[in-house]
Amino acid sequence: MTTSEQADCRPLRADAERNRLRIIAAARELFAQRGLEVTMDDVAAHAGVGVGTVYRRFTNRDELIEGIFVEHLNTVRTHLQASLDNPDSWDGLVDLLTFMGQTMAADRGLAAIMMRIDHTAPVIEAAKEKMTQGMQDVIERARASGVIRPDFAPTDMFLMFNMVCTCADITETTVPGAWRRSLEMLLDSMRADGRRVPLTTPPLTVEQIHAAQSARCRTR
């Protein structure tokens, strides 16, 4: 069992948990700014802790990346529960998808982390299993209440999520918030009543598309 898995199996002291969260927050900021190749020393300095503290929680960078992703999945689970607690199943679903879009747009390193990690790692699979069940519950409730089309499957959320995330990845640095328009159109496609709700996010201009394409090329 890895250090990360062992840490998940026993409660941490309050100060140790604060340090763990501080390390994860610092690493997420650095990964978003500079990519995944930052060092553990960089993370320690950014978190304001000794490098030994970082290594006590995560024995290497891959474990740290896993820890970040598990923390992200735990946050998603919290929002899944908030969606289920919302008395309006449609509003709860919209809030959940909006949160997920906001997270990916704000954290530019998260997409890279999702591509880097081993999704079959036990600690990742355990966290994803709990999140998947919550996602199924959200969809089943919305379907049972008749607000989404009956043929919408819980696994369709994977496709929707990736479409919105791709839009955010391409446009966020040049046209912040443009991903919301794609989300609004996707939500319309989910509705059981077939209604079309007016889009509130303006379309991209030709100039904005060119700017996004240029920025994309520079980062490759």
C-alpha positions in Angstrom: 0.0 0.0 0.0 1.4 3.4 -0.9 1.8 6.3 1.4 -1.2 8.0 -0.1 -3.4 4.9 0.4 -2.2 4.5 4.0 -3.0 8.2 4.7 -6.5 7.5 3.4 -7.0 4.7 5.8 -6.2 6.6 9.0 -7.3 10.0 10.3 -4.8 12.7 10.3 -4.2 15.1 13.2 -5.7 18.5 12.5 -2.3 20.2 11.8 -1.2 17.3 9.5 -4.5 17.6 7.6 -4.0 21.3 7.2 -0.5 20.7 5.9 -1.8 18.1 3.5 -4.5 20.4 2.1 -1.9 23.3 1.9 0.4 21.1 -0.1 -2.3 20.0 -2.5 -3.5 23.6 -3.0 0.1 24.8 -3.7 0.7 21.9 -6.1 -2.5 22.6 -8.0 -1.5 26.3 -8.4 2.0 25.4 -9.6 0.7 22.7 -12.0 -1.8 25.1 -13.5 0.9 27.8 -13.9 3.9 25.7 -15.0 2.8 22.2 -15.9 3.3 18.9 -14.1 7.1 18.9 -14.1 7.5 21.2 -11.0 9.6 19.6 -8.2 8.6 18.7 -4.7 11.0 21.4 -3.5 9.0 23.9 -5.6 5.8 22.7 -4.0 7.2 22.9 -0.5 8.3 26.4 -1.1 5.0 27.5 -2.5 3.1 25.8 0.3 5.3 27.4 3.0 6.3 24.1 4.5 9.5 22.1 4.7 10.2 19.7 1.9 10.3 16.9 4.5 6.7 17.7 5.4 5.8 17.2 1.7 7.6 13.8 1.6 5.9 12.7 4.7 2.5 13.0 3.0 3.6 12.1 -0.5 6.6 10.0 -1.2 7.0 11.2 -4.8 5.4 13.5 -7.4 3.1 10.8 -8.8 1.6 10.2 -5.3 1.1 14.0 -5.0 -0.7 14.0 -8.4 -2.9 11.1 -7.2 -3.6 13.0 -4.0 -4.7 16.1 -5.9 -7.1 14.1 -8.1 -8.6 12.2 -5.1 -9.2 15.6 -3.4 -10.9 16.8 -6.6 -13.1 13.7 -6.7 -14.0 14.2 -3.0 -15.0 17.8 -3.8 -17.2 16.6 -6.7 -18.9 14.2 -4.3 -19.7 17.1 -2.0 -21.4 18.9 -4.9 -23.2 15.7 -6.0 -24.7 15.5 -2.5 -25.7 19.2 -2.8 -27.4 18.4 -6.1 -29.3 15.6 -4.5 -30.3 17.9 -1.6 -31.6 20.5 -4.0 -35.5 20.2 -4.0 -35.5 21.0 -7.7 -33.8 18.1 -9.5 -33.2 20.2 -12.7 -31.6 23.1 -10.8 -29.4 20.6 -8.9 -28.2 19.1 -12.1 -27.5 22.5 -13.6 -25.6 23.6 -10.5 -23.5 20.4 -10.6 -22.5 20.8 -14.3 -21.8 24.5 -13.8 -19.5 23.7 -10.9 -17.6 21.1 -12.9 -17.2 23.5 -15.8 -16.0 26.3 -13.5 -13.5 23.9 -11.8 -11.9 22.9 -15.1 -11.8 26.4 -16.4 -10.2 27.8 -13.2 -7.7 24.9 -12.7 -5.7 24.7 -15.9 -3.6 21.9 -14.4 -6.5 19.5 -13.7 -7.0 18.4 -17.3 -3.3 17.5 -17.5 -3.5 15.6 -14.2 -6.5 13.6 -15.5 -4.4 12.5 -18.5 -1.3 11.7 -16.4 -2.7 9.6 -13.6 -3.3 5.8 -13.6 -7.1 5.6 -13.3 -6.8 1.9 -12.3 -4.8 2.8 -9.1 -6.7 1.5 -6.1 -6.9 4.8 -4.4 -8.3 6.4 -7.6 -10.7 3.6 -8.3 -12.1 3.8 -4.8 -12.8 7.5 -5.0 -14.2 7.2 -8.5 -16.6 4.4 -7.4 -18.2 6.6 -4.8 -18.4 9.6 -7.2 -19.9 7.4 -9.9 -22.7 6.2 -7.6 -23.5 9.8 -6.7 -23.6 10.7 -10.4 -26.0 7.9 -11.1 -28.3 9.0 -8.2 -28.4 12.5 -9.6 -29.3 11.3 -13.1 -31.9 8.8 -11.9 -33.6 11.4 -9.7 -33.8 13.8 -12.7 -35.1 11.1 -15.0 -37.7 9.9 -12.4 -38.9 13.5 -12.0 -39.3 13.8 -15.8 -37.0 16.8 -16.3 -34.4 15.0 -18.5 -35.0 12.8 -21.5 -35.6 9.2 -20.6 -32.8 7.9 -22.8 -30.1 10.0 -21.1 -27.7 7.6 -19.4 -25.4 8.4 -16.4 -22.4 7.6 -18.6 -23.5 10.4 -21.0 -22.2 12.8 -18.3 -18.7 11.7 -19.2 -19.2 12.9 -22.8 -20.9 16.2 -21.7 -18.2 16.8 -19.1 -15.4 16.3 -21.6 -17.1 18.5 -24.3 -17.4 21.4 -21.8 -13.8 20.8 -20.5 -12.4 20.8 -24.1 -14.1 24.1 -24.8 -12.8 25.6 -21.6 -9.3 24.3 -22.4 -9.3 25.9 -25.8 -10.9 29.3 -25.0 -10.5 30.1 -21.3 -7.2 32.0 -21.6 -8.5 34.2 -24.4 -12.3 34.3 -23.9 -13.0 33.5 -20.2 -16.4 31.9 -19.7 -17.0 31.0 -23.3 -17.5 27.4 -22.2 -20.8 28.4 -20.6 -22.4 28.7 -24.0 -21.6 25.1 -24.9 -23.0 24.0 -21.5 -26.2 25.9 -22.1 -26.7 24.2 -25.5 -25.9 20.8 -24.0 -28.4 21.4 -21.2 -31.0 22.1 -23.8 -30.3 18.8 -25.4 -30.9 17.0 -22.1 -34.3 18.5 -21.4 -37.3 16.2 -21.5 -39.7 18.8 -22.7 -37.6 19.9 -25.7 -37.8 23.5 -24.7 -35.1 25.9 -25.9 -34.0 28.3 -23.3 -32.4 31.6 -24.6 -28.6 31.4 -24.5 -27.1 33.9 -22.1 -23.4 33.6 -23.2 -22.6 35.4 -26.4 -21.1 33.4 -29.3 -17.4 33.7 -30.1 -16.4 36.3 -32.7 -14.1 35.3 -35.6 -11.4 37.4 -33.9 -11.8 35.5 -30.7 -11.6 32.2 -32.5 -8.4 33.2 -34.2 -7.0 34.4 -30.8 -7.9 31.0 -29.2 -6.3 29.1 -32.0 -3.1 31.2 -31.8 -2.9 30.6 -28.1 -3.5 26.9 -28.5 -0.6 26.7 -31.0 1.8 28.5 -28.7 1.2 26.0 -25.9 1.9 23.0 -28.0 
